[in-house]
Amino acid sequence: MDPVLITGLIAASLTTFAFLPQSLRALRTKHTADISLPMLIMLEIGVVVWIIYGSMISDIPLLAANSISFIFVSATLIMKLKYG
């Protein structure tokens, strides 16, 4: 397998799933006071822009990774607005 592809897959996996523990913790505890709302909003916008960019260049791995990130960040943002 191509080392460049492997590097990209590792990076995509780490950045995609990096937010999962925070999302799970917020879901479990319903405590979001320590999560920055501006950070969540900026991250959400950034992920959407990555999805748009991935669509423009037809990059399926980029689209997949950021679509999954969008779900995690959206869930955390919704919990922040609801419980924060």
C-alpha positions as CSV (number, residue, x, y, z in Angstrom):
1,M,0.0,0.0,0.0
2,D,1.2,3.5,-0.8
3,P,2.8,5.3,2.2
4,V,1.1,8.6,1.3
5,L,-2.3,6.9,1.3
6,I,-1.5,5.2,4.6
7,T,-0.4,8.5,6.1
8,G,-3.6,10.2,4.9
9,L,-5.8,7.4,6.3
10,I,-4.1,7.6,9.7
11,A,-4.4,11.4,9.8
12,A,-8.1,11.2,8.8
13,S,-8.9,8.5,11.3
14,L,-7.2,10.4,14.2
15,T,-8.8,13.7,13.4
16,T,-12.2,12.2,12.7
17,F,-12.4,10.2,15.8
18,A,-10.6,12.7,18.1
19,F,-13.9,14.4,19.0
20,L,-15.8,11.1,19.8
21,P,-14.7,10.9,23.4
22,Q,-15.9,14.4,24.1
23,S,-19.2,13.7,22.4
24,L,-19.7,10.5,24.4
25,R,-18.8,12.2,27.6
26,A,-21.2,15.0,27.0
27,L,-23.9,12.5,26.1
28,R,-23.3,10.4,29.2
29,T,-22.9,13.3,31.8
30,K,-25.1,15.9,30.1
31,H,-22.4,18.4,31.3
32,T,-21.1,20.7,28.6
33,A,-20.3,23.8,30.6
34,D,-16.5,23.4,30.1
35,I,-16.9,23.1,26.3
36,S,-16.4,26.3,24.4
37,L,-19.4,27.3,22.3
38,P,-17.3,29.5,19.9
39,M,-14.9,26.5,19.4
40,L,-17.8,24.2,18.5
41,I,-19.3,26.7,16.1
42,M,-15.9,27.3,14.4
43,L,-15.2,23.6,14.2
44,E,-18.7,22.9,12.7
45,I,-18.2,25.6,10.1
46,G,-14.7,24.3,9.3
47,V,-16.0,20.8,8.9
48,V,-18.8,22.0,6.6
49,V,-16.2,23.9,4.5
50,W,-14.1,20.7,4.3
51,I,-17.2,18.8,3.1
52,I,-17.8,21.4,0.4
53,Y,-14.2,21.3,-0.7
54,G,-14.2,17.5,-0.8
55,S,-17.3,17.7,-3.0
56,M,-15.6,20.2,-5.3
57,I,-12.6,18.0,-5.8
58,S,-14.5,14.7,-5.6
59,D,-12.4,13.3,-2.8
60,I,-14.3,10.5,-1.2
61,P,-12.0,9.9,1.8
62,L,-12.1,13.7,2.6
63,L,-15.9,13.7,2.4
64,A,-16.2,10.5,4.5
65,A,-13.9,11.7,7.3
66,N,-15.5,15.1,7.5
67,S,-19.1,13.8,7.3
68,I,-18.4,11.6,10.3
69,S,-16.8,14.5,12.1
70,F,-19.8,16.6,11.3
71,I,-22.0,14.1,13.1
72,F,-19.9,14.1,16.3
73,V,-19.5,17.9,16.4
74,S,-23.2,18.5,15.6
75,A,-24.2,16.1,18.4
76,T,-21.9,17.9,20.9
77,L,-23.1,21.3,19.7
78,I,-26.7,20.4,20.1
79,M,-26.0,19.1,23.7
80,K,-24.0,22.3,24.4
81,L,-27.0,24.4,23.4
82,K,-29.4,22.2,25.3
83,Y,-27.5,21.6,28.5
84,G,-24.7,24.2,28.4
